[in-house]
Amino acid sequence: MAGRMTGALAGVAARFRLDGEVVRAEPHGRGHINDTYRIVCGRGRKRMRYILQHINRQVFPDPVGQIRNIDKVLAHLRRKQEDPRRLLTLVPTLDGKAYWRDPQGEFWRVYLYIEKARSRDSVRGPRQAYEAAKLFGAFQSSLADLSGALAETIPGFHDTPKRYRDFARAARRDAAGRAREAAREIDFAGRNKEAAGILSRLAERDEVPTRIVHNDTKINNVLFDENTGEGLCVLDLDTVMPGLSLYDFGDMVRAGVNPAAEDEPDVSKVAVRLPVFEGFARGYLEGAAGMLNEVERAHLAASAKVISFELGLRFLTDFLNGDRYFKTSRPGQNLDRCRTQFRLMELLSRSEGELQAIVASAARPPFSSSRRKPGPSSSSRRRPGPRTCR
């Protein structure tokens, strides 16, 4: 199997300016969308590693626009960051392009592999949350002066009202005959319809600005230094495009405060870890370095429940449509994913007042690197009472 995979991918890799010939290729990461491989090239005893990706055109209908976005963003950031380990590097094709299109019309790209760094699939504690959030906040802040427009790689990606309409249409059609199985989730979505418009209404009233944002701020889209644990580099720039800062913070919290797996069948395991939220809040506000306006800061806590609801709607819609968008490995996985997000939304709504108080506390004295970074012991000493909401 490994030999066949290496042989098949070697032909693709040969289209890029790699150092040596491919000697090994293997799947890399756990992404739901693109097919990603780690490839090893050799020249004598020398070995170089790269990341090869096949772009999913069903999800990204404009792969050329997407890669141009990435190229433009990286060029802008490279003027501010000289350390190659802190920024992705696209490897050009033999004819100097940032991508290769194969005879079947499929798109491929290659990044340099960043050594002595690793990603995480879950947030272990407040310090890790702080490091990731600081990196994402700084990423947004560094792109504030990017000139020229970026393509909208997935139109309406965080348009939560549209996601609700897509869900409602799927529930009415019931194309896969699964509506009865998801009756409780369909009812929950209907009862919480108004929450879908919280962030979009702020944008419509021009109370929050459109910024260049990442749009997929999960912990596994951050590389951490293997030795120090410091946040090094933001990964997966496929959805970098205009949007709201609240999308990024909300998605980061949604993906990180809950210790349960995204597809956990037992929703009693879903929880909101308040010290982890505090790490996110302090890191993000420090990284953003005063970029946010008052309305953005006031809605940081609310953004998490909106994005949890949005993703739950997306999982539910895909389940009702027959699992056509997200990769699944077992029956009912998308419905379990939906249930987890809806339960998380409930808990975030219940604890919203406390979450916003944490944001306000984090915003008052800027969290400088000379102070101790937030950790379980320091957080729990300051605030009595339960530190996890279930």
C-alpha positions as CSV (number, residue, x, y, z in Angstrom):
1,M,0.0,0.0,0.0
2,A,2.7,2.5,1.0
3,G,4.7,1.6,-2.1
4,R,1.8,2.1,-4.4
5,M,0.9,5.4,-2.7
6,T,4.5,6.7,-3.0
7,G,4.6,5.7,-6.7
8,A,1.3,7.4,-7.5
9,L,2.3,10.6,-5.7
10,A,5.8,10.7,-7.0
11,G,4.5,11.7,-10.5
12,V,2.6,14.7,-8.9
13,A,5.6,15.7,-6.8
14,A,7.9,15.7,-9.8
15,R,6.0,18.7,-11.1
16,F,7.4,20.8,-8.2
17,R,10.8,22.1,-7.4
18,L,11.7,19.6,-4.7
19,D,15.1,18.7,-3.5
20,G,15.6,15.1,-4.6
21,E,13.3,12.3,-5.6
22,V,10.4,11.0,-3.6
23,V,11.4,8.1,-1.4
24,R,8.3,7.9,0.8
25,A,4.7,9.3,1.0
26,E,2.1,8.9,3.6
27,P,-1.2,10.5,4.6
28,H,-0.8,13.4,7.0
29,G,-3.3,15.0,9.4
30,R,-7.0,14.4,10.0
31,G,-8.6,17.1,7.9
32,H,-12.2,16.6,6.6
33,I,-11.7,18.4,3.3
34,N,-8.4,18.1,1.3
35,D,-6.3,15.1,0.8
36,T,-2.9,15.8,2.5
37,Y,0.3,13.8,2.3
38,R,3.7,14.1,3.9
39,I,6.4,13.2,1.4
40,V,10.1,12.6,1.9
41,C,12.6,13.4,-0.8
42,G,16.1,12.1,-0.9
43,R,19.4,13.2,-2.6
44,G,22.1,10.9,-1.4
45,R,21.9,10.8,2.4
46,K,20.1,14.2,2.5
47,R,16.4,14.1,3.3
48,M,13.8,16.9,2.9
49,R,10.2,16.7,3.9
50,Y,7.2,18.4,2.3
51,I,3.5,18.6,2.5
52,L,1.6,17.7,-0.7
53,Q,-2.1,18.6,-0.9
54,H,-4.9,17.7,-3.4
55,I,-7.5,20.5,-3.3
56,N,-11.1,19.4,-2.9
57,R,-12.9,21.3,-5.8
58,Q,-16.3,20.3,-4.5
59,V,-15.6,22.5,-1.4
60,F,-13.4,25.1,-3.1
61,P,-14.9,25.8,-6.6
62,D,-12.3,28.4,-7.3
63,P,-8.9,26.8,-6.5
64,V,-6.9,29.3,-8.5
65,G,-8.5,32.2,-6.6
66,Q,-7.9,30.3,-3.3
67,I,-4.2,29.7,-4.0
68,R,-3.7,33.3,-5.2
69,N,-5.2,34.4,-1.9
70,I,-2.7,32.3,0.0
71,D,0.2,33.5,-2.1
72,K,-0.7,37.1,-1.5
73,V,-1.2,36.7,2.2
74,L,2.1,34.9,2.6
75,A,4.0,37.5,0.6
76,H,2.5,40.2,2.8
77,L,3.3,38.4,6.0
78,R,6.8,37.5,4.9
79,R,7.7,41.3,4.8
80,K,7.0,41.3,8.6
81,Q,8.3,37.8,9.6
82,E,11.8,36.6,8.7
83,D,11.8,33.4,10.6
84,P,10.9,30.6,8.1
85,R,9.5,28.4,10.8
86,R,6.9,31.0,11.7
87,L,5.3,31.1,8.2
88,L,4.2,28.6,5.6
89,T,6.2,28.5,2.4
90,L,4.7,27.4,-0.9
91,V,7.0,25.4,-3.2
92,P,6.7,26.5,-6.8
93,T,6.1,24.2,-9.7
94,L,8.8,23.7,-12.4
95,D,7.3,26.5,-14.4
96,G,7.1,28.8,-11.3
97,K,3.4,28.6,-10.4
98,A,2.0,28.1,-6.9
99,Y,0.0,25.1,-8.0
100,W,-0.1,22.2,-10.6
101,R,-3.2,21.2,-12.5
102,D,-3.2,17.5,-13.5
103,P,-4.7,16.1,-16.8
104,Q,-7.9,15.4,-15.0
105,G,-8.3,19.0,-14.0
106,E,-7.4,18.4,-10.3
107,F,-5.3,21.0,-8.4
108,W,-2.2,20.2,-6.3
109,R,0.2,22.3,-4.2
110,V,3.2,21.8,-2.0
111,Y,4.5,23.4,1.2
112,L,7.8,23.1,3.0
113,Y,7.5,20.9,6.0
114,I,8.3,22.8,9.2
115,E,10.6,20.7,11.3
116,K,10.7,20.3,15.1
117,A,7.1,21.5,15.4
118,R,3.8,19.7,15.9
119,S,0.1,20.3,15.8
120,R,-2.4,19.2,18.4
121,D,-5.9,17.7,17.9
122,S,-7.2,19.0,21.2
123,V,-6.4,21.8,23.6
124,R,-4.7,20.4,26.7
125,G,-4.9,23.4,28.9
126,P,-5.0,27.2,29.3
127,R,-1.3,27.7,28.3
128,Q,-1.8,26.0,25.0
129,A,-5.1,27.9,24.4
130,Y,-3.2,31.2,25.1
131,E,-0.4,30.4,22.6
132,A,-2.8,29.4,19.8
133,A,-5.1,32.4,20.4
134,K,-2.2,34.9,20.5
135,L,-1.0,33.5,17.2
136,F,-4.4,33.9,15.5
137,G,-4.9,37.4,17.0
138,A,-1.5,38.4,15.7
139,F,-2.3,36.8,12.3
140,Q,-5.4,39.0,12.0
141,S,-3.6,42.1,13.2
142,S,-0.7,41.6,10.7
143,L,-3.2,41.4,7.8
144,A,-5.0,44.7,8.8
145,D,-2.9,46.6,6.3
146,L,-3.1,44.1,3.4
147,S,-3.8,46.1,0.2
148,G,-6.1,44.7,-2.5
149,A,-9.0,42.4,-2.4
150,L,-9.0,38.7,-1.7
151,A,-11.3,36.2,-3.4
152,E,-14.2,34.8,-1.4
153,T,-13.0,31.1,-1.6
154,I,-16.3,29.7,-0.1
155,P,-19.1,32.2,-0.6
156,G,-21.2,32.7,2.6
157,F,-18.8,30.4,4.6
158,H,-19.8,32.0,8.0
159,D,-23.2,33.3,6.8
160,T,-25.1,31.7,9.7
161,P,-28.6,32.8,8.5
162,K,-27.8,31.2,5.1
163,R,-26.6,28.0,6.9
164,Y,-29.9,28.0,8.7
165,R,-31.8,28.3,5.4
166,D,-29.8,25.5,3.9
167,F,-30.7,23.3,6.9
168,A,-34.4,24.2,6.7
169,R,-34.4,23.2,3.0
170,A,-32.6,19.9,3.7
171,A,-35.1,19.1,6.5
172,R,-38.1,19.8,4.2
173,R,-36.6,17.7,1.3
174,D,-35.4,14.8,3.6
175,A,-33.4,13.5,0.6
176,A,-31.8,10.6,2.6
177,G,-34.9,9.7,4.6
178,R,-33.2,10.6,7.9
179,A,-35.4,13.4,9.2
180,R,-37.2,11.2,11.7
181,E,-33.9,10.1,13.2
182,A,-32.9,13.7,13.7
183,A,-36.2,15.0,14.9
184,R,-34.9,16.3,18.2
185,E,-32.0,18.2,16.5
186,I,-34.4,19.6,13.9
187,D,-36.6,20.9,16.7
188,F,-33.6,22.4,18.6
189,A,-32.5,24.2,15.4
190,G,-35.9,25.7,14.9
191,R,-36.2,26.9,18.5
192,N,-32.8,28.7,18.3
193,K,-33.3,30.3,14.8
194,E,-32.8,33.8,16.1
195,A,-29.3,33.1,17.3
196,A,-28.2,32.6,13.7
197,G,-28.4,36.3,13.0
198,I,-26.5,37.7,16.0
199,L,-23.2,38.4,14.2
200,S,-24.7,39.1,10.8
201,R,-26.9,41.9,12.3
202,L,-23.8,43.6,13.7
203,A,-22.2,43.6,10.3
204,E,-25.3,44.8,8.6
205,R,-25.5,47.8,11.0
206,D,-21.7,48.5,10.4
207,E,-21.0,48.0,14.1
208,V,-18.2,45.6,13.4
209,P,-15.7,46.0,10.4
210,T,-14.9,43.4,7.8
211,R,-11.4,42.2,8.2
212,I,-9.1,39.6,6.7
213,V,-9.6,36.6,8.9
214,H,-8.6,32.9,8.9
215,N,-12.1,31.4,9.2
216,D,-10.9,27.9,10.5
217,T,-9.2,28.6,13.8
218,K,-9.1,25.0,15.3
219,I,-6.1,24.1,17.4
220,N,-4.9,21.7,14.8
221,N,-4.3,24.7,12.5
222,V,-1.5,25.9,14.7
223,L,2.0,24.5,14.9
224,F,3.7,24.5,18.3
225,D,7.5,24.3,19.0
226,E,8.3,20.8,20.1
227,N,10.6,21.9,22.8
228,T,9.0,25.1,24.3
229,G,5.4,24.7,23.4
230,E,5.3,28.2,21.9
231,G,2.9,28.9,19.1
232,L,4.9,29.0,15.9
233,C,2.8,29.1,12.8
234,V,-0.7,29.3,11.5
235,L,-1.7,26.5,9.1
236,D,-4.4,25.9,6.6
237,L,-4.9,29.2,4.8
238,D,-7.6,27.9,2.4
239,T,-10.4,30.0,3.9
240,V,-8.4,33.2,4.5
241,M,-10.7,35.8,3.1
242,P,-12.8,38.8,4.2
243,G,-15.0,38.2,7.3
244,L,-15.5,39.2,10.9
245,S,-12.9,38.9,13.7
246,L,-15.7,37.3,15.8
247,Y,-15.8,34.4,13.4
248,D,-12.2,33.5,14.3
249,F,-12.6,33.9,18.0
250,G,-15.9,32.1,18.1
251,D,-14.6,29.1,16.1
252,M,-11.4,29.0,18.2
253,V,-13.5,28.8,21.4
254,R,-16.0,26.3,19.9
255,A,-13.2,24.0,18.9
256,G,-11.2,24.3,22.1
257,V,-13.1,24.7,25.3
258,N,-14.9,21.4,25.0
259,P,-12.8,18.4,26.2
260,A,-15.0,15.9,24.3
261,A,-14.4,14.7,20.8
262,E,-16.2,16.5,18.0
263,D,-18.1,13.3,17.2
264,E,-18.6,12.2,20.8
265,P,-21.8,10.0,21.0
266,D,-22.2,10.8,24.7
267,V,-23.1,14.5,25.0
268,S,-22.8,14.3,28.8
269,K,-19.1,14.5,28.2
270,V,-19.5,17.9,26.5
271,A,-18.3,20.8,28.7
272,V,-17.0,24.4,28.8
273,R,-13.6,24.6,30.4
274,L,-13.5,28.1,31.8
275,P,-9.7,28.3,32.4
276,V,-9.2,27.3,28.7
277,F,-11.6,30.1,27.7
278,E,-9.6,32.5,29.8
279,G,-6.4,31.4,27.9
280,F,-8.1,32.0,24.6
281,A,-9.4,35.4,25.7
282,R,-6.0,36.6,27.0
283,G,-4.0,35.3,24.1
284,Y,-6.3,36.6,21.5
285,L,-6.6,40.1,23.0
286,E,-2.8,40.3,23.3
287,G,-2.2,39.1,19.8
288,A,-4.7,41.4,18.3
289,A,-2.9,44.3,20.0
290,G,-5.7,46.8,20.3
291,M,-7.2,46.0,16.8
292,L,-10.7,45.2,18.0
293,N,-13.4,47.8,18.6
294,E,-15.7,48.0,21.6
295,V,-18.5,46.1,19.9
296,E,-16.2,43.3,18.8
297,R,-14.9,42.9,22.4
298,A,-18.4,43.0,23.8
299,H,-19.5,40.1,21.5
300,L,-16.5,37.7,21.9
301,A,-18.4,35.5,24.3
302,A,-21.5,35.4,22.2
303,S,-19.6,34.6,19.1
304,A,-18.7,31.1,20.4
305,K,-22.3,30.0,20.8
306,V,-23.2,31.4,17.3
307,I,-20.4,29.5,15.6
308,S,-21.2,26.3,17.6
309,F,-24.8,26.6,16.3
310,E,-23.6,27.3,12.8
311,L,-21.4,24.2,12.7
312,G,-24.1,22.1,14.3
313,L,-26.4,23.2,11.5
314,R,-23.8,22.3,8.9
315,F,-23.4,18.8,10.3
316,L,-27.1,18.3,10.6
317,T,-27.6,19.5,7.0
318,D,-25.0,17.1,5.7
319,F,-26.6,14.3,7.7
320,L,-30.0,15.0,6.2
321,N,-28.5,15.3,2.7
322,G,-26.8,11.9,2.9
323,D,-23.2,12.8,4.2
324,R,-22.0,14.5,1.0
325,Y,-19.8,17.2,2.3
326,F,-17.9,16.1,5.5
327,K,-15.9,12.9,5.5
328,T,-17.4,10.2,7.6
329,S,-16.0,6.9,8.9
330,R,-19.2,5.4,10.4
331,P,-23.0,5.7,10.1
332,G,-24.5,8.5,12.1
333,Q,-21.2,10.4,12.6
334,N,-22.5,13.7,11.3
335,L,-25.5,13.5,13.6
336,D,-23.2,12.8,16.6
337,R,-21.2,15.9,15.5
338,C,-24.3,17.9,15.3
339,R,-25.5,16.8,18.8
340,T,-22.1,17.7,20.3
341,Q,-22.3,21.3,18.8
342,F,-25.8,21.8,19.9
343,R,-25.1,20.7,23.4
344,L,-22.0,23.0,23.5
345,M,-24.2,25.9,22.3
346,E,-26.5,25.3,25.2
347,L,-23.6,25.4,27.7
348,L,-22.1,28.4,26.2
349,S,-25.4,30.2,26.3
350,R,-25.8,29.3,30.0
351,S,-22.4,30.6,30.9
352,E,-22.3,33.6,28.6
353,G,-22.3,36.1,31.5
354,E,-19.3,34.5,33.2
355,L,-17.5,34.2,29.8
356,Q,-18.0,37.9,29.1
357,A,-16.7,38.8,32.6
358,I,-13.6,36.8,31.8
359,V,-13.1,38.8,28.6
360,A,-13.5,42.1,30.4
361,S,-11.0,41.0,33.0
362,A,-8.5,39.9,30.3
363,A,-8.9,43.2,28.4
364,R,-8.2,45.5,31.4
365,P,-4.5,45.0,32.1
366,P,-2.8,44.0,28.9
367,F,-1.4,40.5,29.4
368,S,2.4,41.1,28.9
369,S,4.9,38.4,28.3
370,S,6.7,39.4,31.5
371,R,3.7,38.1,33.5
372,R,3.0,34.5,34.1
373,K,0.9,33.0,31.4
374,P,-2.5,31.6,32.4
375,G,-2.5,28.1,33.8
376,P,-4.8,25.9,35.7
377,S,-3.3,26.7,39.1
378,S,-3.1,30.5,38.7
379,S,-6.7,30.7,37.2
380,S,-8.3,28.5,39.8
381,R,-6.8,30.4,42.7
382,R,-8.2,33.7,41.5
383,R,-11.8,32.7,41.0
384,P,-13.6,30.3,43.4
385,G,-16.4,28.0,42.2
386,P,-16.7,25.4,39.4
387,R,-14.3,25.9,36.5
388,T,-16.1,23.6,34.1
389,C,-19.7,24.0,32.9
390,R,-21.6,20.8,32.0
